[in-house]
Amino acid sequence: MAEEAALPQGVAPCARGDLSCWQKLHASDCARPESTIETCLAFLQRLETARRGSYSTGVALLLGDTLRDVARKDTSPQAKERFLQRARAAYRDAVKHEPFNASGYLGLADVAATNEERVEWLRGAVGAEYRPAHMELLASALSQVGGQAQELEAARVIEDAYRYESTSTEQWRYSVVALRRYTEAVERYPSAVSERSADNIVLRVKDDIDYPLLQRMLLMPEAYLPYLAGAFTTMCEKSIAVIVRLDECMDGLELAVSTAEASPSSGTRRLLAEATLTGMRTITGESLPRSAETRRRFIDWIDRLLTTDLEPVDVAANLLEARADYTPNLLERADTLQSALELSPNRGDLRLKLGTTYVSLWFWSEALEQLRVAKFFLPVDEHEPVDRLIETADARYQARFFPAADAEQ
């Protein structure tokens, strides 16, 4: 049959109830950018044949996805609309059978004819499964419709997303978006919403994180040593910098470093150093800070902590690694990573960073040495990117030092 010929060679037909198999075929024949309308139509015929005689919500949703994909690949307006109508029917069928499954509503929102219709279906998705991600989609759709009522509803919906989100980073992001939406609403519709709505977001966030307690922790680091790293994780979080000023985080880091310098206890110095590193990593991760002043302060804090005789040596190695990450000069970065490896020679991640730095410096021999040793200490599932670096470094090394042999090859 024609539809069978269009399927990838070597792929066996799926059993009627094997939804996972059908989903993989859909991904191959319809969802990939390089898939064609012919392969997608062939898959559609197979799927429609397999679903006859029995009902499955998962298959109904997959049918809707397939019809949507065909519509997007078809250039004929009449055919496109015909497939979209069929997709809507498939999604409605899923909603009818499982009204508390948000997937059907999300599918209908995806193929909605108007922004207003999209809003209604996303309201259904939020009602079916009260998830922050669905709320964010609804808020975005409401903003696209525009108008006072819609923008105020969008702000309230994002505020709900903040309330129900369990992941702290996403929660802070939702809080900032809600604050921005309420602030914009106050400017556009001052008679409909007061500044108190925006202020309430700030108060709620500060109440949720116990802001006064976190302030005390940063001001009295020795009294809260076991909790100081967690305090920095929150107070240094960039996503809520418009609510909790980053200056407080930076002042707290300076106080932690100066406290470590003055402490006679090795355990206290270690905890303060680890907490300081947590704060810096929270601000920029392992990336080079954009601000030259931030880089200067980070390196100053690290250098001061390294003079406090930190134990165990792994703490100092972690600080040296951070110093390398925050150093723009590649030669200085390589020297710093070598110092870190002298303290922790069995860390494959450090050797990989050093090898990568050598590749950037075109130090091919040194890069090969570090990358090959790194593989001994890294898990097998992390070897692939290392192998690619080794291949690059080896090819450049051979071309540089054995050009005649390379030309003969």
C-alpha positions, 0 to 999 in steps of 0.5 A: 500500500502507498501509506506503507511505502511512505513509512521509514524502512525497517519500522514495523507497524505498531500494535493497536494499543501500543501508544508509545510506538505510535508516538515514536512514529509520529515524531519520525513522520510528522513532527520532525522539520524534515518530515513531509506532508506525504509521510505525515499523511501516510502515518495518518492513514495508518493511525486512523485504521488502527483506532477503528473499533476502540477508543483511546484518549491518548490515540485521540490526542495523537490524531489531533496532533497529526491532523494539526501537523498535516494542516501546517505542512499543507499550503492549500488554504482549503485543505489546511482549514479542513485538517484543522477542523478535523483536529479540533474534532479529535481534541473535542473528543478527548475533552468529552471523554476525559474533561479533567485531562488538560491535554485536549484543551491545550490541543484546542487552544493550539488550533484555535481560530482566534485569540479569544477562542484560544483564551477560552480553551486555555481557561479549560486547561487551567480548570482541568489541571491547575498547573502553573505552566497552563496559567502562564499560557493563559496569561500570555493569551489574555495579554494578546487579546488585550484590554483592561479586563484581560490584562487584570485577569492575566496579572491575577492568573500569574499571581496564582501561578506563583502561589501554586508553583513548587520549584523556587526558581520558577516561583520567583520568576512568576512573582516578578512577572506578576509584579510587572503585570500589576505595575503596568496595569496600575499605569494603564488603568489607575481607576481599576487597580491600585498600587496595593496590588503590586505591593502585595506581591512584594509583601507576599514574596518577602513573607514566603521567604521569611525576609527578616530572618534572611536579613538577620542571617546575612548580618550575623553569619556566625550565628546562622552558619548551618543555614547561611548557604541556603540564605544566600541561595534565596537572597542572591537569586537574580530572578527576584532582584526587583523584590529583594535587592542584590545589594543585600546579597553582595553586602552579606558576601563581603561580611561572610568573607571578612568574618572568615578572615577573623575567625580562629575556627577552621570549621567556621572558615570552611562553612563561611567559604562554602556559603560565599561560594554558594552565593556567587554561584547563585548570581552567575553560575559558572559563567563569566560575570558580565560586570567587571566590578562583579568579577573584581569583587568575586576574585577579591573574595576568593583570594582572601578566603584562600589565605585562611588555611581552608580545610579540607583542601577540596574547599580551596579547590572549589574556590580556585575553580570558581576563580578560574570561571570568573577570570577572562584571561585564558592563561590565568584561567589555566594556571588557576585550574592547575592549582586546583588540580594540585589539591584535587587531582582526581577530579575529571571535571576540573581536568575537562575544564583545563583541557577545554581551556588549552583547546581555546589557547591552541595548546594541543599537546597539553589539551590532549594530556588533560582530556585523556586523563579526564576520561578516566575520572568521568562517568562513561555517559559523559565521554562523548563531548570529551572524545570530540574535543580529543579528536579536534585537539589531536587533528590540530596537533598532527597538522601542526607538528607532522604537516608532511604526514598529514599532507600525504594522508 
